[in-house]
Amino acid sequence: MSQTVPTQWIDLPRDGRSQAAYLALPPAGRGPGLVLFQEIFGVNAHIRAVAEHYALAGYVVLAPDVFWRQAPRIELGYDGDDLQRARALLARADPAQLTQDAVAAVQALRGRAEVVGGVGVLGYCLGGRLAYLAAAHTEVDAAVAYYGGGIQDRLDLAERVRCPMLLHYGQRDAHIPLEAVQRVRQALPQAQVHVYAEADHGFNCWARATYHPPSAALALARSLTLLATTLF
């Protein structure tokens, strides 16, 4: 736990059980809320560091453990056996339950006494899709999705997204072709959609081989701008 950013794991009541979530508080102890949705690799060291970074920027950040039903508090790396296990966890996850959990996380954060101001959602890959789904199913004030895999397959919900939204994509991302990005852009004309020419999937994560600092820095600046202008 940092002396500047208090952090702790907390339990969120879900279906008669408890879903773990990582909570990071800003130096002031209070601020707007931000639900941070993980990639398929769990609330690992990278996601916790991202939570703490946004807490330093003034947000009360909650990162729920998405795979809590199958493998509670799992932390995985980005290649080899860990990658295969992460993909298997995603394949076994129930999409409807993932959406319900995302909505519940937003509600839980909004109800915390430390949250003053708006509540936004932010996610990476799977988490990007969950941020989009949360924006469609709840009254969040802003949504940010980094390389949100599968958003292009749920554009039936696009009309339900009424908050400001920002989407980041890598032009070199083979998982999300530019044709899919274009469909997202057309379905969400109110959203800001940015494509980073030198970026691949996972370009924001410094622990991955595809990390691209210039794209990550620019995307971060844009994300902080949107959140600051909508949540405070």
C-alpha positions in Angstrom: 0.0 0.0 0.0 1.3 3.4 -1.0 1.3 6.2 1.6 0.0 8.5 -1.2 -2.5 6.1 -2.7 -4.3 3.9 -0.1 -5.2 0.6 -1.7 -7.0 -2.5 -0.5 -8.9 -5.5 -1.7 -12.6 -5.3 -0.8 -15.5 -7.7 -1.2 -18.6 -6.9 -3.3 -21.7 -9.0 -2.4 -22.8 -10.9 -5.5 -25.4 -13.7 -5.7 -24.9 -14.7 -2.1 -21.1 -14.8 -2.5 -18.3 -12.2 -2.6 -16.6 -10.8 -5.6 -13.2 -9.3 -4.9 -12.2 -5.9 -6.2 -9.1 -3.7 -5.9 -9.8 -0.3 -4.5 -7.4 2.6 -4.9 -8.2 6.0 -3.3 -6.9 9.4 -4.4 -4.6 11.4 -2.1 -7.5 13.6 -1.0 -9.5 10.4 0.0 -12.5 11.4 -2.1 -13.2 12.1 -5.8 -15.1 11.0 -8.8 -15.5 7.2 -9.3 -13.9 5.1 -12.0 -14.5 1.4 -12.5 -11.5 -0.2 -14.1 -12.2 -3.4 -16.1 -9.3 -5.8 -16.5 -8.0 -7.7 -19.5 -8.3 -11.5 -19.5 -5.2 -11.7 -17.3 -6.9 -10.8 -14.0 -6.4 -7.9 -11.7 -2.7 -8.4 -12.1 0.3 -6.1 -11.3 -0.4 -4.0 -14.4 -4.1 -3.4 -13.7 -3.3 -2.5 -10.1 -0.7 0.0 -11.3 -3.2 1.5 -13.7 -5.7 1.8 -10.8 -3.1 3.6 -8.7 -2.1 5.9 -11.5 -5.7 7.0 -12.0 -6.1 7.4 -8.2 -3.2 9.8 -8.2 -5.1 11.7 -10.9 -7.9 12.2 -8.4 -10.2 9.2 -8.9 -11.7 6.6 -6.6 -10.8 3.5 -8.7 -12.5 0.1 -8.3 -11.0 -2.8 -10.3 -13.4 -5.8 -10.0 -12.1 -9.4 -10.3 -13.9 -10.4 -13.5 -13.2 -14.1 -13.3 -14.2 -14.4 -9.6 -16.6 -17.3 -10.2 -14.0 -19.5 -12.0 -10.6 -18.5 -10.6 -10.8 -15.9 -7.8 -8.0 -13.4 -7.6 -6.1 -15.0 -10.5 -3.1 -13.1 -11.9 -1.7 -14.2 -15.2 1.1 -13.2 -17.6 0.7 -12.5 -21.3 2.1 -15.5 -23.1 2.7 -19.3 -22.9 0.6 -21.3 -20.5 -0.8 -18.2 -18.8 -2.1 -16.9 -22.1 -3.8 -20.2 -22.8 -5.4 -20.3 -19.3 -6.6 -16.7 -19.7 -8.3 -17.7 -23.0 -9.9 -20.7 -21.4 -11.3 -18.6 -18.6 -12.8 -16.2 -21.1 -14.3 -19.1 -23.1 -16.0 -20.5 -20.0 -17.3 -17.2 -18.8 -21.0 -16.5 -19.2 -21.4 -13.2 -21.2 -24.6 -12.4 -19.4 -23.0 -12.8 -16.0 -20.1 -10.7 -17.0 -22.4 -7.9 -18.0 -24.4 -8.2 -14.8 -21.2 -8.1 -12.8 -20.1 -4.9 -14.7 -23.3 -3.2 -13.9 -23.1 -4.3 -10.2 -19.6 -2.9 -10.0 -20.7 0.5 -11.2 -23.6 0.5 -8.7 -21.3 -0.5 -5.9 -18.8 2.2 -6.6 -21.4 4.9 -7.0 -22.7 3.9 -3.5 -19.3 4.4 -1.8 -19.0 7.4 0.5 -15.6 8.4 -1.0 -17.2 9.0 -4.4 -18.0 12.7 -5.0 -18.9 13.7 -8.6 -19.5 11.5 -11.6 -18.7 7.8 -12.2 -17.0 6.6 -15.3 -15.8 3.3 -16.7 -12.5 2.3 -18.3 -11.3 -1.0 -19.7 -8.7 -2.8 -21.7 -9.5 -5.6 -24.3 -12.2 -7.7 -22.5 -12.5 -4.8 -20.1 -13.0 -2.4 -23.0 -16.0 -4.5 -24.1 -17.3 -4.5 -20.5 -16.9 -0.7 -20.3 -19.0 -0.4 -23.4 -21.6 -2.8 -22.0 -21.7 -0.9 -18.7 -22.2 2.4 -20.6 -25.1 0.7 -22.5 -26.8 -0.7 -19.3 -26.1 2.0 -16.7 -26.1 5.7 -16.3 -22.3 6.2 -16.3 -21.0 9.7 -17.0 -18.1 8.7 -19.3 -16.7 5.5 -20.8 -13.2 4.7 -22.2 -12.4 1.5 -24.1 -8.9 0.4 -25.1 -8.9 -2.2 -28.0 -12.2 -3.4 -26.8 -12.5 -6.8 -28.4 -16.1 -7.7 -29.4 -17.6 -4.2 -29.3 -18.2 -4.5 -33.0 -20.4 -7.6 -32.3 -22.7 -5.8 -29.9 -23.6 -2.7 -31.9 -27.3 -3.5 -31.3 -26.7 -1.7 -28.0 -25.0 1.4 -29.5 -28.2 3.6 -29.3 -28.3 3.0 -25.5 -24.8 4.6 -25.0 -25.6 8.2 -24.1 -22.5 9.2 -22.2 -19.4 10.7 -23.8 -17.2 7.7 -25.0 -13.6 7.4 -26.1 -12.3 4.3 -28.0 -8.6 3.6 -28.6 -7.5 1.1 -31.3 -4.2 0.0 -32.8 -3.9 0.0 -36.6 -1.7 -3.1 -36.4 -4.2 -5.0 -34.2 -5.0 -8.3 -36.0 -7.7 -9.1 -33.4 -9.8 -6.0 -34.3 -9.5 -5.3 -38.0 -10.0 -1.7 -39.3 -13.3 -2.8 -40.9 -14.6 -3.6 -37.4 -13.3 -0.2 -36.1 -15.2 1.5 -38.9 -18.4 -0.2 -38.0 -18.0 1.0 -34.4 -17.3 4.5 -35.6 -20.5 4.5 -37.7 -22.6 3.1 -34.9 -21.3 5.5 -32.3 -21.1 8.9 -34.1 -21.0 10.8 -30.8 -17.9 8.9 -29.6 -14.3 9.8 -30.1 -12.6 7.0 -32.0 -8.8 7.1 -32.3 -6.6 4.7 -34.3 -2.9 4.6 -33.5 -0.9 3.9 -36.7 2.1 2.2 -35.0 0.1 0.4 -32.3 -0.8 -3.3 -31.9 -3.2 -5.0 -29.5 -2.2 -4.3 -25.9 -0.2 -1.2 -26.7 -0.9 0.4 -23.4 0.6 -2.4 -21.2 4.2 -1.9 -20.4 4.5 -5.6 -19.5 3.7 -6.8 -23.0 5.9 -7.1 -26.1 3.4 -4.9 -28.0 3.8 -2.0 -25.6 4.1 1.2 -27.6 4.9 4.2 -25.4 4.1 7.0 -27.8 0.6 5.6 -28.5 0.1 4.8 -24.8 1.0 8.3 -23.8 -1.2 10.0 -26.3 -4.1 7.7 -25.4 -3.6 8.4 -21.7 -3.7 12.1 -22.3 -6.9 11.8 -24.3 -8.5 9.6 -21.6 -7.5 11.9 -18.8 -9.0 14.9 -20.7 -12.3 13.2 -21.3 -12.6 12.0 -17.7 -11.6 15.3 -16.2 -14.1 17.2 -18.3 -17.0 14.9 -17.5 -16.5 13.5 -14.0 -15.3 16.4 -11.9 
